[in-house]
Amino acid sequence: MTLVSARELVSAAATAGTGIGAFNVIHLETAEGLVRASALAQLPVILQISQNCADYHGGLEPIALATLAAARRAETPVAVHLDHAERPELVDEAVALGFGSVMFDGGALPYDENVAVTAEVAARARAAGVYVEGELGEVGGKDGAHAPGVRTDPVEARAFVAATGVDALAVAVGSSHAMTDRTASLDLDLIARLRAALRGAASDGIDVPLVLHGSSGVADAVIADAVRAGMTKVNVSTHLNGFFTRAVREVLAADERLVDSRKYLAPARAALADEAARMLRLFALLPSQNPAPVAEVPGTAATSTRNDDR
C-alpha cells in the first residue's frame, strides 16, 4: 500500500458504519509511530498536520515532506491531511505539496463569514481533486465547534454543507480540546440527528460524514457509541502525546546521564504506536487485544486555544 486520499478512507468507513482514526503529527517520530500503528492494526490511518504544527516547524513544507515520505513507505493505506488551517494560503500550500485532504477552520467566525470563506477555500481545493473538511460550531457561529457547551444545529449543518460544498463536517457534540482525562459526555442523539441531516447533503447527492474533534477527552465506550450513532472520522492528539511523553520521562528517569535522544525517542515512538493501533481497532469497532489504559497524563480536564490539542 501507499499514500491514499482521506476521501477513500472516510468514505469506506462511513459506508461500513465504522470509524477511521485521524491522529496528529507533531514531528517525524510521531509520523513514523502512526504509520507503525497502522501496520500493527492492519487498518488505515489518517496523519494530520495542523497549522500549529506547521508554525512550530517554521513552515508547512519540512514536516509535510517528511510525513508524506513516511506515508508513501507504509505497508497499509495512509492519508495525509491538513488540520485546522485558519489561513487560506496554508490550504493552498498543502494542496500544492500533495495533500489529499484539507480542513479549513472557520468555526470561530460569524456564520455568514465562515460560509463565504469556507466556500471559497473549498472551491479551490476541490478543483484540484482535494477532499475538504469544514467546521461548524453553535447556531450563528458564535463560538468554535469545541468550546464547552457548544452544539451544532442539524438544520444549520445541512445548510452550511450546501452553501460551502465541503465533503465532511466537524461538529460540536460535547467534546473539548486538550482534555487530559477522559470524562467528556457526547450527545449521541444529536450525532444521530446530524448524521440524518447530512444524508445526501453533498452537491453530488452523497452523504457528508461527521468528524469528531477533541476525542482525547472521551472514553473508549463513548467513542464506540458515537461511531455507532454516526460519527466517522475521529481526531486524537493529546491522548497519544501523553503516551509519547510518559515513555520519554520513564527512560530519562531510569538513566539521568543519557544524552542520545534516540535512546528515549525510540521507546516513545513505540509506545505511541501501540496505543494508536489499539485506538484504530476501537474506532473500527473491532475487539480490542488490550484493555483500555488508565489515564496517562497527570492533571485534570482542561481546554486549550491550540486547535491541534485533541
C-alpha positions as CSV (number, residue, x, y, z in Angstrom):
1,M,0.0,0.0,0.0
2,T,1.0,3.6,-0.2
3,L,-0.3,7.2,0.1
4,V,-4.0,7.4,-0.4
5,S,-6.6,10.2,0.0
6,A,-8.7,10.7,3.1
7,R,-11.7,10.7,0.8
8,E,-11.2,7.0,0.2
9,L,-10.7,6.1,3.8
10,V,-13.5,8.2,5.2
11,S,-16.0,7.1,2.6
12,A,-15.2,3.4,3.2
13,A,-15.6,3.8,6.9
14,A,-18.9,5.7,6.5
15,T,-20.3,3.0,4.2
16,A,-19.3,0.3,6.7
17,G,-20.7,2.2,9.7
18,T,-17.3,2.3,11.4
19,G,-14.8,5.0,12.3
20,I,-11.4,6.0,11.0
21,G,-8.6,7.3,13.2
22,A,-7.1,10.7,12.4
23,F,-4.0,11.3,14.5
24,N,-1.9,14.5,14.8
25,V,1.7,14.6,13.7
26,I,4.0,16.7,15.9
27,H,7.4,15.7,14.5
28,L,8.9,12.9,12.4
29,E,8.8,10.4,15.3
30,T,5.0,10.9,15.6
31,A,4.6,10.3,11.9
32,E,6.7,7.1,12.0
33,G,4.9,5.9,15.0
34,L,1.5,6.4,13.4
35,V,2.5,4.6,10.3
36,R,3.7,1.7,12.5
37,A,0.3,1.7,14.3
38,S,-1.5,1.3,11.0
39,A,0.7,-1.7,10.2
40,L,0.2,-3.2,13.7
41,A,-3.6,-2.9,13.5
42,Q,-3.7,-3.7,9.8
43,L,-6.0,-0.8,9.4
44,P,-5.8,2.5,7.5
45,V,-4.9,5.8,9.3
46,I,-5.0,9.5,8.6
47,L,-1.9,11.5,9.6
48,Q,-2.9,15.1,10.3
49,I,-0.6,18.2,10.3
50,S,-2.1,21.2,11.9
51,Q,-1.4,24.9,11.4
52,N,0.2,25.0,14.9
53,C,2.5,22.1,13.9
54,A,3.5,23.9,10.7
55,D,4.2,27.0,12.7
56,Y,6.3,25.0,15.2
57,H,8.5,23.8,12.3
58,G,8.8,27.2,10.8
59,G,6.6,26.3,7.9
60,L,4.5,23.5,6.4
61,E,6.9,22.2,3.9
62,P,9.5,20.5,6.1
63,I,7.1,18.5,8.2
64,A,4.8,17.9,5.3
65,L,7.5,16.4,3.1
66,A,8.7,14.1,5.9
67,T,5.2,12.9,6.7
68,L,4.3,12.3,3.0
69,A,7.5,10.3,2.7
70,A,6.6,8.2,5.7
71,A,3.1,7.6,4.3
72,R,4.4,6.6,0.9
73,R,6.6,3.9,2.5
74,A,3.7,2.4,4.5
75,E,2.5,-1.2,4.2
76,T,-1.1,-0.1,4.8
77,P,-3.3,2.7,3.4
78,V,-2.2,6.1,4.9
79,A,-3.6,9.5,4.1
80,V,-2.0,12.9,4.9
81,H,-4.4,15.7,5.9
82,L,-4.1,19.4,6.8
83,D,-5.8,20.0,10.1
84,H,-7.3,23.2,11.5
85,A,-5.9,25.7,8.9
86,E,-7.2,29.1,9.7
87,R,-5.2,30.7,6.9
88,P,-6.5,30.1,3.4
89,E,-3.0,30.4,1.9
90,L,-1.9,27.4,4.1
91,V,-4.6,25.3,2.5
92,D,-3.4,26.3,-1.0
93,E,0.2,25.3,0.0
94,A,-1.0,21.9,1.3
95,V,-2.7,21.3,-2.0
96,A,0.4,22.2,-3.9
97,L,2.5,19.9,-1.7
98,G,0.3,16.9,-2.5
99,F,-2.1,16.6,0.5
100,G,-5.1,14.6,-0.4
101,S,-7.4,16.4,2.1
102,V,-7.5,19.6,4.0
103,M,-9.6,21.2,6.7
104,F,-10.3,24.9,6.7
105,D,-11.2,26.1,10.2
106,G,-13.6,29.0,10.1
107,G,-15.5,27.7,13.2
108,A,-14.9,30.8,15.3
109,L,-16.1,33.2,12.5
110,P,-19.6,34.6,12.3
111,Y,-21.8,32.2,10.4
112,D,-22.0,34.2,7.2
113,E,-18.3,34.9,7.1
114,N,-17.5,31.2,7.8
115,V,-19.7,30.2,4.9
116,A,-18.2,32.7,2.5
117,V,-14.5,31.9,3.3
118,T,-15.0,28.2,3.6
119,A,-16.8,28.1,0.2
120,E,-14.0,30.0,-1.5
121,V,-11.3,27.8,0.0
122,A,-13.2,24.6,-0.7
123,A,-13.8,25.5,-4.3
124,R,-10.1,25.9,-5.0
125,A,-9.2,22.7,-3.2
126,R,-11.9,20.6,-4.8
127,A,-10.9,21.9,-8.2
128,A,-7.6,20.2,-7.5
129,G,-9.3,17.0,-6.5
130,V,-8.7,17.5,-2.8
131,Y,-11.2,16.4,-0.1
132,V,-12.4,19.2,2.1
133,E,-13.4,19.2,5.7
134,G,-15.2,22.2,7.3
135,E,-16.2,23.1,10.8
136,L,-19.5,24.4,12.2
137,G,-20.0,25.4,15.9
138,E,-23.1,26.6,17.5
139,V,-26.1,28.3,15.9
140,G,-25.0,31.6,14.4
141,G,-21.3,30.7,14.6
142,K,-20.8,32.5,17.9
143,D,-18.1,30.1,19.1
144,G,-15.8,27.4,17.8
145,A,-17.2,23.9,17.5
146,H,-15.3,22.6,20.5
147,A,-15.7,25.3,23.1
148,P,-17.5,24.0,26.3
149,G,-21.3,23.8,25.9
150,V,-21.4,24.5,22.1
151,R,-23.6,22.3,20.0
152,T,-24.1,22.2,16.2
153,D,-27.7,22.5,14.9
154,P,-28.7,19.8,12.4
155,V,-30.7,22.2,10.2
156,E,-27.8,24.8,10.0
157,A,-25.3,21.9,9.4
158,R,-27.2,20.9,6.2
159,A,-27.4,24.5,5.1
160,F,-23.7,25.0,5.7
161,V,-22.8,22.0,3.7
162,A,-25.0,23.1,0.8
163,A,-23.5,26.6,0.9
164,T,-19.9,25.7,1.1
165,G,-19.5,22.4,-0.8
166,V,-17.4,20.7,2.0
167,D,-17.1,16.9,1.8
168,A,-17.0,16.3,5.6
169,L,-18.1,18.3,8.6
170,A,-16.6,18.7,12.1
171,V,-19.4,19.2,14.5
172,A,-19.9,20.2,18.2
173,V,-21.5,17.4,20.2
174,G,-19.8,17.7,23.6
175,S,-16.1,17.2,23.2
176,S,-13.4,19.7,24.1
177,H,-9.8,20.2,23.0
178,A,-6.8,19.2,25.2
179,M,-8.6,17.2,27.9
180,T,-6.2,15.1,29.9
181,D,-8.8,12.9,31.5
182,R,-11.4,11.0,29.5
183,T,-14.7,12.2,31.1
184,A,-16.4,14.2,28.3
185,S,-20.0,13.3,27.6
186,L,-21.2,13.2,24.0
187,D,-24.7,13.9,22.8
188,L,-25.4,10.6,21.0
189,D,-28.9,11.7,20.0
190,L,-27.5,14.8,18.4
191,I,-24.9,12.8,16.5
192,A,-27.7,10.6,15.1
193,R,-29.7,13.7,14.1
194,L,-26.7,15.3,12.5
195,R,-26.0,12.1,10.6
196,A,-29.6,12.0,9.3
197,A,-29.5,15.7,8.4
198,L,-26.4,15.2,6.2
199,R,-27.6,12.2,4.3
200,G,-27.4,13.1,0.6
201,A,-26.3,16.7,1.5
202,A,-23.3,16.9,-0.8
203,S,-23.7,18.6,-4.1
204,D,-23.5,15.2,-5.9
205,G,-26.1,13.7,-3.6
206,I,-23.9,11.6,-1.4
207,D,-23.8,11.6,2.4
208,V,-21.5,14.0,4.2
209,P,-19.6,12.2,7.0
210,L,-19.3,13.7,10.5
211,V,-15.9,14.4,12.2
212,L,-15.3,14.4,16.0
213,H,-12.6,16.7,17.3
214,G,-11.4,16.8,20.9
215,S,-11.6,13.0,21.2
216,S,-8.8,12.7,23.7
217,G,-11.2,13.5,26.5
218,V,-13.8,10.8,25.5
219,A,-13.8,7.3,27.0
220,D,-13.4,4.3,24.7
221,A,-17.0,3.1,25.2
222,V,-18.4,6.6,24.5
223,I,-16.3,6.9,21.3
224,A,-17.6,3.5,20.1
225,D,-21.2,4.5,20.8
226,A,-20.5,7.8,18.9
227,V,-19.3,5.8,15.9
228,R,-22.4,3.6,16.1
229,A,-24.6,6.7,16.2
230,G,-23.0,8.1,13.0
231,M,-19.6,9.6,13.7
232,T,-16.9,8.6,11.1
233,K,-13.6,10.5,11.4
234,V,-12.2,10.6,14.9
235,N,-9.4,13.0,15.7
236,V,-6.9,12.4,18.5
237,S,-3.8,14.2,19.6
238,T,-3.4,14.9,23.4
239,H,-4.1,11.3,24.4
240,L,-1.3,10.0,22.2
241,N,1.0,12.8,23.2
242,G,0.6,11.6,26.7
243,F,1.9,8.1,25.9
244,F,4.8,9.5,24.0
245,T,5.8,11.9,26.8
246,R,5.4,9.4,29.6
247,A,7.7,7.0,27.8
248,V,10.4,9.7,27.4
249,R,10.1,10.5,31.1
250,E,10.4,6.9,32.1
251,V,13.6,6.4,30.1
252,L,15.2,9.6,31.4
253,A,14.3,8.8,35.0
254,A,16.0,5.4,34.7
255,D,19.2,6.9,33.3
256,E,19.8,10.6,34.2
257,R,23.1,10.5,32.3
258,L,21.5,9.6,29.0
259,V,22.2,12.2,26.2
260,D,21.5,10.3,23.0
261,S,18.0,11.4,22.1
262,R,17.4,8.3,20.0
263,K,17.5,6.2,23.2
264,Y,14.4,7.8,24.6
265,L,12.6,8.8,21.3
266,A,12.5,5.2,20.0
267,P,10.6,3.9,23.1
268,A,8.3,6.9,23.0
269,R,7.6,6.2,19.3
270,A,6.8,2.6,20.1
271,A,4.5,3.5,23.0
272,L,2.6,5.9,20.8
273,A,2.3,3.3,18.0
274,D,0.9,0.6,20.4
275,E,-1.8,2.9,21.7
276,A,-2.6,4.3,18.3
277,A,-3.0,0.8,17.0
278,R,-5.4,0.0,19.8
279,M,-7.4,3.1,19.1
280,L,-7.6,2.2,15.4
281,R,-9.2,-1.1,16.3
282,L,-11.6,0.6,18.7
283,F,-12.8,3.1,16.1
284,A,-13.2,0.2,13.6
285,L,-15.4,-1.5,16.2
286,L,-13.1,-4.5,16.4
287,P,-12.4,-6.4,19.6
288,S,-9.5,-4.9,21.5
289,Q,-6.5,-7.0,22.1
290,N,-5.6,-5.0,25.1
291,P,-7.6,-3.3,27.9
292,A,-8.2,0.4,27.8
293,P,-5.2,2.1,29.6
294,V,-5.6,4.2,32.7
295,A,-5.2,8.0,32.4
296,E,-1.6,8.6,31.3
297,V,-1.2,12.3,31.9
298,P,-1.4,13.8,35.4
299,G,-3.8,16.6,35.9
300,T,-7.4,17.5,35.4
301,A,-9.5,18.2,32.4
302,A,-8.6,21.4,30.6
303,T,-9.2,23.1,27.3
304,S,-6.8,24.9,25.1
305,T,-7.0,27.5,22.4
306,R,-4.5,25.4,20.4
307,N,-6.5,23.7,17.8
308,D,-4.3,20.6,17.4
309,D,-4.9,19.7,21.1
310,R,-7.5,17.0,20.8
